[in-house]
């Protein structure tokens, strides 16, 4: 053996021995931090799986609420037809929804969530895991929620250290609104939107750090732009992060904090983000001319003005430059306004800024999650931790660096919008978590110092104390711990009740947590799937459109997309008019079946606690009442029987009292006849004297009709959910009404 081979072997042996001697050094602080973070993420994920208890009993996973079913349908289409099949001209026209025109999905939906899910689903299936797509979509929401809690840790850590990061992650993991919108089955835009928001904030704040190399700044600015673009493609709330950053930069200019790095980050972020946004078919280039986006251009010009001031020292040229830039800003806005290119922010987006606008739109106001948040509901949402949120605002104001300034603007604006609309409490959740964490970290900071190195403080002798010791720091930490425990753990907190709630359809849309699944809705949808075909048109109130299309495989007239207000008004007319007038409208849509959902107690009295159409019919009256003039012009109504709201159909005196017009309405006849059929042989129907069998509607399938009074009491808290599917007897109608 030659010398070279011997030396080579020795090198290998020495190298292996060296590897064996290596020791990975991890501090105790890092071990505790990562262990705590792992525990928080575990809690975040498992709590969102609590509804699994009811899903296991049904034998399959379902999606919660209504909108997630469209997101599933969109995802399914991408999986089957390709990533860009939905947008290829002329786009995917879904004719099973919004019959007869259908709906152009590319123009009506954000593709971020479906494309992301389809991408990962293909990876999972390529690995050989045979998971039903709906199961994958149901679990996708808790996974994204866990990643969001992971992302907010780094945002908090960058702003206020590890303690703040861990607390922010914990607060978001246990936030009731975040749990509701990201729990098992809640497959909707918020799942990817909040994750993108946290990544965007993390990247943007890092990109404006003054001690960061320009190369690193460019990388983070590029990342923040991509995250913003992804947010715009995934959630309609894209106006919010754009507005927050624009306001932050504008305030920074007022505080004379302009830097070239700020101009660079702003330009790259919005350049990439808005470029991606306008390539989303739903938004297109018109997105740039909305009144919410144009300020981005205005602030950009102000940044350019600030950069010019850095290089121009002459007072004369500064005045001239200022005049030119102001003329460009004001003139540009004026030209866009006069030429009609500048568009306002319409619909529910405008109503978030001015909630009083909703009073004139019953369509928006009819949705519970669009209502104004009462301060009591905000306290119920966050509990005693509101004190730490306020404290966090104080500590942030005391040290108003760039990151704290951004957090301050984010927190205040998120609080305003969450107060304006209940749904946006989920948008406040990350800001609330960060500021509450900042408050607790600020309170504990001096006590933490005492615990490490307690100073001897001589106090006045009359107090009877000579030294403040560690025990006072320990008491302070214990007090905060107890406050948090009473808010999140004991007694039964809202966070637990929010997580331990069955999926909407598994509970048949009842506001209860039953001991077992409530199968009425699942049964009727299975019946339509087995006995009808995809082209069968079923009319129902718009809440149930997604369920009918996706799970029932029939054609619906409306759903929660609310893209055609006229059609929703027409649907309200069908339910509030008498049978003959209702069918005059139904014949325009080739309606073959009509579905209503009634809820009442085991004694046959109407249940007003929510869930059924008996609690929603007033909105049918108000929404259709907005179009009363149109109905009169079209000859569908006469002025003496037209209505503008529910008062035409009765009056309220402790309970609602239907008058003759109300008892002749289609919705009353269909609900009351269904209830009467359930009562037969069980209890005496308290409304039996006012019930008449519908003339042109025959029973097709009443799900819940066989439910006994005892089962209603024992299983469903005394509530009877009755889903009534009627078949229209067109032969009888045409024989008695030969002309419309």
HELIX and SHEET records of a PDB file:
HELIX    1   1 UNK A    3  UNK A   21  1                                  19    
HELIX    2   2 UNK A   28  UNK A   47  1                                  20    
HELIX    3   3 UNK A   52  UNK A   58  1                                   7    
HELIX    4   4 UNK A   67  UNK A   81  1                                  15    
HELIX    5   5 UNK A  105  UNK A  108  1                                   4    
HELIX    6   6 UNK A  112  UNK A  126  1                                  15    
HELIX    7   7 UNK A  133  UNK A  160  1                                  28    
HELIX    8   8 UNK A  162  UNK A  173  1                                  12    
HELIX    9   9 UNK A  176  UNK A  182  1                                   7    
HELIX   10  10 UNK A  190  UNK A  207  1                                  18    
HELIX   11  11 UNK A  214  UNK A  234  1                                  21    
HELIX   12  12 UNK A  238  UNK A  254  1                                  17    
HELIX   13  13 UNK A  260  UNK A  278  1                                  19    
HELIX   14  14 UNK A  285  UNK A  289  5                                   5    
HELIX   15  15 UNK A  294  UNK A  311  1                                  18    
HELIX   16  16 UNK A  315  UNK A  339  1                                  25    
HELIX   17  17 UNK A  347  UNK A  353  1                                   7    
HELIX   18  18 UNK A  355  UNK A  360  5                                   6    
HELIX   19  19 UNK A  362  UNK A  365  1                                   4    
HELIX   20  20 UNK A  368  UNK A  370  5                                   3    
HELIX   21  21 UNK A  375  UNK A  382  1                                   8    
HELIX   22  22 UNK A  383  UNK A  385  5                                   3    
HELIX   23  23 UNK A  386  UNK A  398  1                                  13    
HELIX   24  24 UNK A  402  UNK A  420  1                                  19    
HELIX   25  25 UNK A  422  UNK A  424  5                                   3    
HELIX   26  26 UNK A  425  UNK A  452  1                                  28    
HELIX   27  27 UNK A  461  UNK A  463  5                                   3    
HELIX   28  28 UNK A  470  UNK A  488  1                                  19    
HELIX   29  29 UNK A  494  UNK A  499  1                                   6    
HELIX   30  30 UNK A  504  UNK A  507  5                                   4    
HELIX   31  31 UNK A  520  UNK A  531  1                                  12    
HELIX   32  32 UNK A  542  UNK A  544  5                                   3    
HELIX   33  33 UNK A  545  UNK A  550  1                                   6    
HELIX   34  34 UNK A  565  UNK A  576  1                                  12    
HELIX   35  35 UNK A  579  UNK A  586  1                                   8    
HELIX   36  36 UNK A  587  UNK A  589  5                                   3    
HELIX   37  37 UNK A  613  UNK A  615  5                                   3    
HELIX   38  38 UNK A  617  UNK A  625  1                                   9    
HELIX   39  39 UNK A  628  UNK A  633  1                                   6    
HELIX   40  40 UNK A  639  UNK A  641  5                                   3    
HELIX   41  41 UNK A  646  UNK A  649  5                                   4    
HELIX   42  42 UNK A  660  UNK A  663  1                                   4    
HELIX   43  43 UNK A  666  UNK A  679  1                                  14    
HELIX   44  44 UNK A  688  UNK A  690  5                                   3    
HELIX   45  45 UNK A  709  UNK A  715  1                                   7    
HELIX   46  46 UNK A  730  UNK A  736  1                                   7    
SHEET    1   A 2 UNK A  93  UNK A  94  0                                        
SHEET    2   A 2 UNK A 103  UNK A 104 -1                                        
SHEET    1   B 5 UNK A 555  UNK A 556  0                                        
SHEET    2   B 5 UNK A 537  UNK A 539  1                                        
SHEET    3   B 5 UNK A 593  UNK A 601  1                                        
SHEET    4   B 5 UNK A 719  UNK A 728 -1                                        
SHEET    5   B 5 UNK A 697  UNK A 703 -1                                        
SHEET    1   C 2 UNK A 650  UNK A 652  0                                        
SHEET    2   C 2 UNK A 656  UNK A 658 -1                                        
END                                                                             
